[in-house]
């Protein structure tokens, strides 16, 4: 453990020297001579005088170093029965042509490009092409409905949108261009052009302002990498906040590259040439960091999977992928293995595959529940690591640092803070608490490289959302504690964001949809514990006076409305009509009380509550809801 402790102490005591040392591991056009500055808002900015291009560092550099024929990505699509492999040289060449096509459409450094794509190689190519030009990409998860896509287009104001003719799922084809056209119609901002990847499963005739991907790339002259400052934005990634308005997390280029490369060594213990598999989507932060950028920065091979193991009837999909591609390090969400455990409780399908290549399994996105942890430990002979991080941080806050000093893991714990993160537990007064005392999990300034540097278009919002509660600290929004040995236990959210299968979703966003229905007077959305997905949202609505319609029909209509406006990703499958909701005297709905009732926990009625009998209504509603929660 001394190697970890030495690195951690060094990173906290002298962060500038520590991160300048790590910066030497990536190729720069102009190496930084200083590490840490602060912007006008007082937020840490790293490697301010350095210049690089992350596409060059992840692709061109490796080709120049003689790794051009090594596989950069394996693409595996069980839903289309198709596979592809792209070498580093092939990736570089296709990215350069895509960058040339974007340049032909007018893209210059600093422009935004929205990418609304399924899990296909072209999604990664598009992201790297933006980075090659110094443009800023904003990837929107393909499961979002037109309304959500429109909100992101309006906020990011992209010059170009890149999409595909369709996404392929287990039981259906999803047409993307109609959803994109509806989103553009809804948005006040109108992109100048759209680029469409035509897939053979369903094609879409390009309309005015739309261009065929393959034709555009064939006609383009390959573009070279544009040097950018380390502090220039690489991407904007939207995460749901507690107000319902999406927050565009801004990630810079240099700090992100350095942090990701360091994490591949220190945490994931992955060397150049080895295979790394993250079962996520490029629309989420895990996909950005550990499908697209980190493995290739390290010179490793990334597995890109167009499939949803949680929904597939093949509970052996993970084992098959590890076997086929000789995966060394595998990363997914606990939800996925809860589904595998449910379908194959004795892990009989594991015996059908050779997974001797696997050296570690990492899980994140939600707390790894002890039953699933113990099931995995019983069937695997490799470390099972529950590590913890956020969209905002971009890479792990706490983990078992396998590349430094592997430690015994403990059920329910994310192990220890990663070098660079000064994690503290504070009480409600901002005082640091001792071991085994639960409080707010915070990170003392400065945040390490790779973390968010702002909120797109709203420089004050980062301070208000993350820095104002405890001055001098970044507030994670999670509660937790340290044990006597320094292991960190993260227990859950302290705000109104719920975690559904590793996806953070805003209850406020769903309440906005429910409350807009003409029959609804008031509503609340809370997260209920779910054996498979960790949490599932449930809506409670009070109809307007005089409502004499069918309650069951209203409930079904509201579920369909959320699915239409936010998308299936919301997973809202249950809405209940109730007479009252518990409120304070000032009129604020007591969501904490509702959460306690939903979880079946005892709850003392606070003195501030206006009508204690409304808690009985809530309890009755939860009683009706509980049988359906497990479904």
C-alpha positions in Angstrom: 0.0 0.0 0.0 3.0 2.3 0.4 3.1 3.1 -3.3 -0.5 4.4 -3.2 0.0 6.3 0.0 3.2 8.0 -1.3 1.4 9.0 -4.5 -1.7 10.2 -2.6 0.3 12.3 -0.2 2.4 13.8 -3.0 -0.8 14.7 -5.0 -2.4 16.5 -2.0 0.7 18.2 -0.6 2.1 19.4 -3.9 -0.5 19.0 -6.6 1.4 21.2 -9.1 4.5 19.1 -9.0 2.5 15.8 -9.0 0.5 16.7 -12.1 3.4 18.2 -14.0 5.1 14.8 -13.6 2.0 13.0 -14.9 1.7 15.4 -17.9 5.0 14.1 -19.2 3.3 10.8 -20.1 1.3 12.3 -23.0 2.6 13.9 -26.3 2.3 17.7 -26.3 2.8 20.2 -29.2 4.1 22.5 -26.5 4.7 21.0 -23.1 3.3 23.0 -20.1 5.8 24.7 -17.8 3.2 25.3 -15.0 0.4 23.2 -13.7 -2.2 25.2 -11.8 -3.9 28.5 -12.4 -7.3 29.8 -11.3 -9.9 31.4 -13.5 -12.0 34.5 -12.7 -14.5 32.3 -10.8 -11.8 30.8 -8.7 -11.9 27.4 -10.3 -8.8 25.3 -11.0 -7.4 25.4 -14.6 -4.6 23.1 -15.5 -1.6 23.3 -17.8 -2.5 26.8 -19.0 0.6 27.3 -21.2 0.5 23.8 -22.8 -0.7 23.0 -26.3 -1.8 19.7 -27.7 -4.6 17.9 -29.6 -6.2 14.9 -28.0 -6.9 13.3 -31.4 -3.1 13.5 -32.1 -2.3 12.0 -28.7 -4.8 9.1 -29.1 -4.3 8.3 -32.8 -1.5 10.0 -34.8 1.1 9.7 -32.0 0.6 5.9 -31.8 0.8 5.5 -35.6 4.0 7.5 -35.6 5.3 5.2 -32.8 4.8 2.1 -34.9 1.5 1.0 -33.5 -0.5 1.7 -36.7 -1.6 -1.9 -37.3 -2.7 -2.5 -33.8 -6.4 -2.8 -33.3 -7.8 0.5 -31.9 -11.5 -0.6 -31.6 -13.4 -3.8 -31.8 -17.1 -3.1 -32.7 -19.5 -5.9 -31.7 -23.2 -5.7 -32.5 -25.3 -8.7 -31.5 -28.5 -6.8 -32.6 -27.2 -6.7 -36.2 -25.0 -9.8 -36.1 -22.1 -7.6 -37.3 -18.6 -7.0 -36.2 -15.8 -4.6 -37.3 -12.3 -3.9 -36.3 -10.4 -0.7 -36.9 -6.6 -0.4 -36.5 -5.0 2.8 -35.2 -4.1 3.7 -38.8 -7.6 3.1 -40.1 -9.1 5.1 -37.3 -6.7 8.0 -37.9 -7.5 8.0 -41.6 -11.2 7.9 -41.2 -11.2 10.6 -38.5 -9.0 12.8 -40.7 -11.5 12.5 -43.6 -14.5 13.1 -41.2 -12.7 16.2 -39.9 -12.2 17.3 -43.5 -15.9 16.9 -44.2 -16.8 19.0 -41.1 -14.3 21.6 -42.3 -16.1 21.7 -45.7 -19.3 22.3 -43.7 -17.7 25.4 -42.2 -16.6 24.0 -38.8 -13.7 25.9 -37.3 -12.1 25.8 -33.8 -14.6 26.6 -31.0 -17.7 25.7 -33.0 -20.1 23.2 -31.5 -21.2 19.9 -33.1 -24.0 17.9 -31.6 -23.6 14.1 -32.1 -26.9 12.0 -31.8 -25.8 8.5 -32.6 -26.3 4.8 -31.8 -23.3 2.8 -30.6 -21.5 2.5 -34.0 -17.8 3.2 -34.8 -18.9 6.4 -36.7 -19.9 7.9 -33.3 -16.3 7.7 -32.1 -15.0 8.8 -35.4 -17.2 11.9 -35.2 -16.0 12.8 -31.7 -12.4 12.5 -32.6 -13.0 14.5 -35.8 -14.4 17.4 -33.8 -11.4 17.2 -31.5 -9.0 17.1 -34.5 -10.4 20.4 -35.7 -10.5 22.0 -32.2 -14.3 22.0 -32.3 -16.4 21.2 -29.3 -18.6 18.1 -29.4 -21.8 17.6 -27.5 -23.0 14.0 -27.6 -26.6 13.4 -26.8 -27.7 9.9 -25.7 -29.7 8.2 -28.5 -32.4 7.3 -26.0 -33.5 10.9 -25.5 -36.7 12.1 -27.1 -37.0 15.1 -29.4 -37.9 17.5 -26.6 -34.7 16.7 -24.7 -32.6 16.8 -27.8 -34.1 20.2 -28.7 -33.2 21.6 -25.2 -29.6 20.5 -25.8 -29.4 21.9 -29.3 -30.8 25.2 -28.2 -28.3 25.5 -25.3 -25.2 24.3 -27.2 -26.1 26.1 -30.4 -24.3 23.7 -32.8 -23.3 24.6 -36.3 -23.7 21.0 -37.4 -25.5 17.9 -36.1 -24.3 14.4 -36.8 -26.7 11.4 -36.6 -27.5 8.0 -38.2 -30.4 6.8 -40.2 -31.4 4.4 -37.4 -30.5 2.7 -34.3 -31.0 -1.1 -34.0 -32.4 -2.6 -30.8 -33.3 -6.2 -29.9 -36.9 -5.9 -31.0 -37.2 -2.7 -33.1 -35.6 -0.2 -35.5 -35.4 3.4 -34.1 -35.4 6.1 -36.8 -33.1 9.0 -35.7 -33.6 11.6 -38.5 -37.4 12.2 -37.8 -36.6 12.7 -34.1 -33.8 15.1 -35.0 -36.0 17.1 -37.4 -38.7 17.4 -34.7 -36.0 18.6 -32.2 -34.7 21.2 -34.7 -38.3 22.4 -35.3 -38.7 22.8 -31.5 -35.4 24.6 -31.0 -34.9 28.3 -31.3 -31.4 27.6 -32.7 -31.2 26.1 -36.2 -28.0 24.2 -37.1 -26.6 25.0 -40.6 -26.2 21.4 -41.6 -26.8 17.8 -40.6 -24.6 14.8 -41.5 -26.3 11.4 -41.6 -24.7 8.0 -41.5 -26.9 5.7 -43.6 -27.2 2.2 -42.1 -28.4 -0.7 -44.3 -31.1 -1.7 -41.8 -33.1 1.5 -42.5 -32.1 4.4 -44.7 -33.4 7.9 -44.7 -33.5 10.2 -47.7 -31.5 13.4 -47.0 -33.6 16.6 -46.9 -32.5 20.2 -47.4 -29.4 21.0 -45.4 -28.7 17.3 -44.8 -25.7 15.4 -46.2 -24.8 11.8 -46.6 -21.9 10.8 -44.3 -20.2 8.5 -46.8 -20.4 10.9 -49.7 -19.2 13.8 -47.7 -16.2 11.8 -46.4 -15.3 10.5 -49.9 -15.2 14.1 -51.3 -13.2 15.5 -48.3 -9.5 16.2 -48.1 -8.1 14.8 -44.8 -7.6 17.4 -42.1 -4.5 17.6 -39.9 -4.7 18.1 -36.1 -5.2 21.7 -35.0 -3.1 22.6 -31.9 -5.3 23.8 -29.1 -4.6 25.2 -25.6 -4.8 22.8 -22.8 -7.6 24.9 -21.3 -9.7 25.0 -24.4 -13.0 23.0 -24.2 -13.1 19.5 -25.6 -16.8 18.8 -25.1 -20.0 19.8 -23.4 -21.9 16.9 -21.8 -25.4 17.5 -20.4 -26.3 16.0 -17.1 -29.7 16.4 -15.4 -29.8 18.8 -12.5 -32.3 19.2 -9.7 -34.2 22.0 -11.5 -35.1 20.1 -14.6 -32.9 22.3 -16.8 -30.0 20.3 -18.2 -26.5 21.4 -17.1 -23.8 21.4 -19.8 -20.7 20.2 -18.1 -17.6 21.7 -19.9 -14.5 19.5 -20.0 -11.1 21.0 -21.1 -8.6 19.2 -23.2 -5.2 19.0 -21.5 -6.3 18.2 -18.0 -8.7 15.6 -19.2 -6.0 13.9 -21.3 -3.5 13.8 -18.5 -6.1 12.5 -15.9 -7.4 9.8 -18.2 -4.0 8.5 -19.1 -3.0 8.5 -15.4 -6.2 6.6 -14.5 -5.5 3.9 -17.1 -2.2 3.1 -15.3 -2.9 3.9 -11.7 -6.5 2.6 -11.4 -7.2 0.2 -14.2 -3.7 -1.2 -14.6 -4.0 -1.4 -18.4 -1.0 -1.3 -20.6 -0.6 -0.5 -24.3 -1.8 -3.3 -26.5 -4.2 -4.7 -23.9 -8.0 -4.8 -24.3 -10.3 -2.6 -22.3 -14.1 -3.1 -22.4 -16.5 -0.6 -21.0 -20.2 -1.6 -21.4 -21.7 1.8 -21.6 -22.8 4.3 -24.3 -21.0 7.2 -25.8 -23.8 9.4 -24.7 -22.8 9.1 -21.0 -19.6 10.2 -19.3 -18.3 6.6 -19.0 -18.5 6.2 -22.7 -16.7 9.5 -23.3 -13.9 8.7 -20.9 -13.5 4.9 -21.1 -14.8 3.9 -24.5 -13.6 6.8 -26.6 -10.6 8.6 -25.1 -8.8 6.8 -22.2 -8.1 3.4 -23.8 -6.7 5.0 -27.0 -4.7 7.6 -25.1 -3.0 4.7 -23.4 -2.4 2.8 -26.7 -4.8 0.0 -25.6 -7.8 -1.5 -27.6 -11.4 -0.5 -26.8 -14.4 -2.7 -27.3 -17.4 -0.9 -28.6 -20.6 -2.8 -27.9 -24.0 -2.1 -29.7 -26.1 -4.1 -27.3 -27.9 -3.9 -24.0 -26.9 -6.8 -21.8 -29.5 -5.8 -19.3 -32.3 -6.4 -21.9 -30.8 -9.2 -24.0 -32.0 -12.7 -23.5 -28.4 -13.8 -23.6 -27.2 -13.7 -20.0 -23.8 -14.9 -21.2 -23.1 -11.9 -23.4 -20.4 -10.4 -21.1 -18.6 -13.7 -20.8 -18.7 -14.2 -24.6 -17.3 -10.7 -25.2 -14.5 -11.2 -22.7 -13.6 -14.5 -24.3 -13.8 -13.3 -28.0 -11.7 -10.2 -27.5 -9.4 -11.4 -24.7 -10.5 -8.5 -22.5 -8.2 -7.7 -19.6 -10.2 -5.0 -17.8 -14.0 -4.9 -17.8 -16.2 -2.0 -16.6 -20.0 -1.8 -16.4 -22.8 -0.8 -14.0 -24.1 -3.0 -11.2 -27.6 -3.1 -12.9 -26.1 -5.2 -15.7 -24.9 -7.9 -13.4 -28.1 -7.8 -11.3 -29.9 -8.8 -14.6 -27.3 -11.5 -15.3 -27.7 -12.8 -11.8 -31.4 -12.9 -12.1 -31.3 -14.8 -15.5 -28.4 -17.1 -14.5 -28.2 -17.3 -10.7 -25.7 -20.2 -10.7 -23.5 -18.6 -13.4 -23.7 -21.7 -15.5 -23.1 -19.7 -18.7 -19.8 -18.6 -17.3 -18.5 -22.1 -17.7 -19.1 -22.0 -21.4 -16.5 -19.3 -22.0 -12.8 -18.9 -21.3 -12.3 -15.7 -19.4 -8.8 -16.3 -18.2 -7.7 -13.0 -19.9 -9.8 -11.0 -17.4 -7.7 -9.4 -14.6 -10.2 -7.0 -13.0 -13.9 -6.1 -13.0 -14.9 -2.5 -12.3 -18.4 -1.3 -11.5 -19.7 2.2 -11.2 -22.6 4.5 -11.9 -24.5 3.5 -8.8 -23.7 1.8 -5.5 -22.8 -1.9 -5.8 -25.3 -3.6 -3.5 -23.6 -6.3 -1.3 -25.7 -9.3 -2.6 -24.5 -8.6 -6.2 -20.9 -8.0 -4.9 -20.8 -11.3 -3.1 -22.3 -13.1 -6.1 -19.6 -11.8 -8.3 -16.9 -12.6 -5.8 -18.2 -16.1 -5.5 -18.0 -16.7 -9.3 -14.9 -14.7 -10.3 -11.3 -15.1 -9.3 -10.4 -11.5 -10.1 -10.8 -8.2 -8.1 -14.3 -6.9 -8.1 -14.0 -3.1 -7.7 -16.9 -0.8 -6.8 -15.5 2.6 -7.7 -17.2 6.0 -7.6 -17.2 9.1 -9.7 -19.5 11.5 -11.5 -20.3 13.1 -14.9 -18.8 16.3 -13.4 -15.5 14.7 -12.4 -15.0 12.7 -15.6 -12.8 10.1 -14.0 -12.9 8.1 -10.7 -12.9 9.9 -7.3 -12.4 6.7 -5.3 -11.3 3.3 -6.4 -9.0 0.3 -5.6 -5.8 1.6 -7.3 -4.8 -1.7 -8.9 -1.9 -0.1 -10.8 -0.4 1.4 -7.6 -1.2 -0.8 -4.6 -4.1 -3.3 -4.9 -6.1 -3.4 -1.8 -8.7 -5.9 -0.4 -12.2 -4.7 -1.4 -15.1 -4.4 1.0 -18.8 -4.7 0.2 -20.4 -1.3 -0.1 -17.2 0.6 -0.3 -15.5 2.4 -3.2 -12.2 1.7 -1.4 -10.0 4.8 -1.2 -9.7 8.3 -2.7 -7.7 8.4 -5.9 -4.6 10.6 -5.9 -5.6 14.1 -6.7 -8.9 14.0 -4.8 -8.8 15.5 -1.3 -12.1 13.8 -0.2 -13.6 14.9 3.1 -16.9 14.2 5.0 -18.6 17.3 6.4 -21.6 17.7 8.7 -24.3 20.3 8.0 -22.3 23.0 9.7 -19.3 22.4 7.4 -17.2 20.7 10.1 -15.2 17.7 9.2 -16.4 14.5 11.0 -14.5 11.4 12.1 -14.7 7.8 11.0 -18.0 6.0 10.8 -19.9 9.3 10.9 -22.1 10.0 7.9 -22.1 13.4 6.3 -21.8 15.2 2.9 -19.0 13.9 0.7 -17.0 16.8 -0.6 -13.7 17.4 -2.4 -11.4 20.1 -1.1 -10.2 22.6 -3.7 -8.4 22.4 -6.1 -10.2 19.8 -8.1 -7.7 17.7 -10.0 -7.3 17.8 -13.8 -10.0 16.3 -15.8 -12.9 17.6 -13.7 -15.5 20.1 -15.0 -14.3 23.6 -15.6 -17.7 25.3 -15.9 -21.3 25.0 -17.1 -21.8 25.9 -20.7 -23.2 29.4 -21.2 -23.6 30.0 -17.5 -20.3 30.7 -15.6 -22.1 31.4 -12.3 -24.0 28.1 -12.3 -21.0 26.0 -11.4 -20.4 27.9 -8.3 -24.1 27.9 -7.3 -24.5 24.2 -8.0 -21.3 22.8 -6.7 -19.2 25.3 -4.7 -21.5 27.5 -2.6 -22.7 25.0 0.0 -19.3 24.6 1.6 -16.9 27.4 0.5 -13.6 25.9 -0.6 -15.1 22.5 -1.3 -16.8 20.9 -4.3 -20.1 19.4 -3.1 -20.7 16.0 -4.7 -24.3 15.8 -3.7 -23.7 12.4 -2.1 -23.6 11.3 1.5 -21.2 8.8 3.0 -18.5 8.1 5.5 -15.0 6.8 6.0 -14.4 3.7 8.1 -11.4 3.3 10.6 -9.1 2.1 7.8 -9.9 5.0 5.4 -12.3 3.1 3.1 -14.9 5.4 1.7 -18.6 4.3 1.7 -20.9 6.4 -0.5 -24.5 5.9 0.6 -26.7 7.9 -1.8 -27.8 11.2 -3.1 -28.6 14.2 -0.9 -30.5 16.0 -3.7 -33.4 15.2 -5.9 -31.4 13.4 -8.6 -32.1 9.7 -8.7 -29.9 6.9 -10.1 -31.6 4.6 -12.6 -29.3 1.8 -13.8 -26.3 4.1 -13.5 -28.0 7.0 -15.2 -28.5 10.1 -13.1 -32.0 11.5 -13.9 -33.7 14.6 -12.6 -36.9 14.2 -10.7 -37.6 17.9 -11.3 -37.5 17.2 -15.1 -40.1 14.5 -14.8 -42.2 16.7 -12.4 -42.2 19.4 -15.0 -43.8 17.0 -17.6 -46.4 15.6 -15.1 -47.3 19.1 -13.8 -47.9 20.4 -17.3 -50.8 18.0 -17.8 -54.1 19.9 -17.7 -55.6 17.5 -15.1 -52.7 17.7 -12.6 -52.7 20.2 -9.8 -49.6 19.0 -7.9 -47.0 16.3 -8.3 -43.9 14.8 -6.9 -41.4 12.2 -8.4 -39.3 10.2 -6.1 -36.9 7.3 -6.4 -38.0 3.9 -5.1 -35.4 1.1 -4.4 -35.4 -1.5 -7.2 -33.7 -4.9 -7.1 -32.5 -4.6 -10.7 -31.9 -1.0 -11.5 -31.1 0.4 -8.1 -33.8 3.0 -8.2 -36.9 3.6 -10.3 -38.9 6.8 -10.4 -42.4 6.9 -9.3 -44.9 9.8 -9.7 -47.5 10.9 -7.2 -50.1 13.3 -8.6 -53.0 15.3 -7.2 -55.7 15.9 -9.7 -57.3 19.4 -10.0 -60.5 20.0 -8.2 -63.5 18.8 -10.3 -61.5 16.0 -12.0 -64.0 13.3 -12.7 -62.1 11.2 -15.2 -60.7 7.7 -14.8 -57.7 7.6 -12.5 -56.2 4.6 -14.0 -56.4 6.1 -17.5 -54.8 9.3 -16.2 -52.0 7.4 -14.7 -51.3 5.5 -17.9 -51.5 8.8 -19.9 -48.9 10.5 -17.6 -46.5 7.5 -18.0 -46.8 7.8 -21.7 -46.3 11.5 -21.6 -43.0 11.2 -19.8 -41.8 8.6 -22.2 -42.7 10.8 -25.1 -41.1 14.0 -23.8 -38.0 12.6 -22.0 -37.7 9.2 -23.5 -37.6 5.6 -22.4 -34.4 6.3 -20.4 -36.6 7.9 -17.8 -38.0 4.5 -16.8 -41.1 6.1 -15.3 -43.6 3.2 -15.3 -45.7 4.0 -12.3 -47.8 7.1 -11.5 -50.3 7.1 -8.7 -53.2 9.5 -8.1 -53.3 10.6 -4.4 -55.4 13.0 -2.4 -52.6 14.9 -0.6 -48.8 15.1 -0.4 -46.8 15.9 2.8 -45.8 19.6 2.9 -44.1 22.0 5.2 -46.1 25.1 6.3 -44.3 27.1 3.7 -45.8 24.7 1.0 -42.7 22.7 0.2 -43.3 19.0 -0.6 -41.4 16.8 1.8 -39.6 14.6 -0.6 -37.4 13.2 2.1 -40.5 11.9 3.9 -41.7 10.3 0.7 -38.3 8.7 0.1 -38.3 7.2 3.6 -41.8 5.8 3.2 -40.9 4.4 -0.3 -38.0 2.6 1.3 -40.1 1.3 4.1 -38.0 3.2 6.7 -39.4 4.7 9.9 -39.9 8.4 9.7 -40.7 10.9 12.5 -43.2 13.6 11.4 -41.3 16.9 11.5 -42.8 19.8 13.5 -42.9 21.9 10.3 -45.3 19.7 8.5 -48.6 21.4 7.8 -51.0 18.3 7.7 -49.7 15.1 9.3 -52.6 13.1 7.8 -51.2 13.7 4.4 -48.4 11.3 5.4 -51.0 8.6 5.8 -52.1 9.2 2.2 -48.5 8.9 1.0 -48.1 5.7 3.0 -51.2 4.3 1.5 -50.0 5.2 -2.0 -46.6 3.6 -1.4 -48.4 0.5 -0.2 -50.2 0.2 -3.5 -47.0 1.0 -5.4 -44.7 -1.5 -3.7 -45.9 -4.7 -5.5 -45.2 -3.1 -8.8 -41.7 -1.7 -7.9 -39.9 -5.1 -8.4 -41.4 -5.4 -11.9 
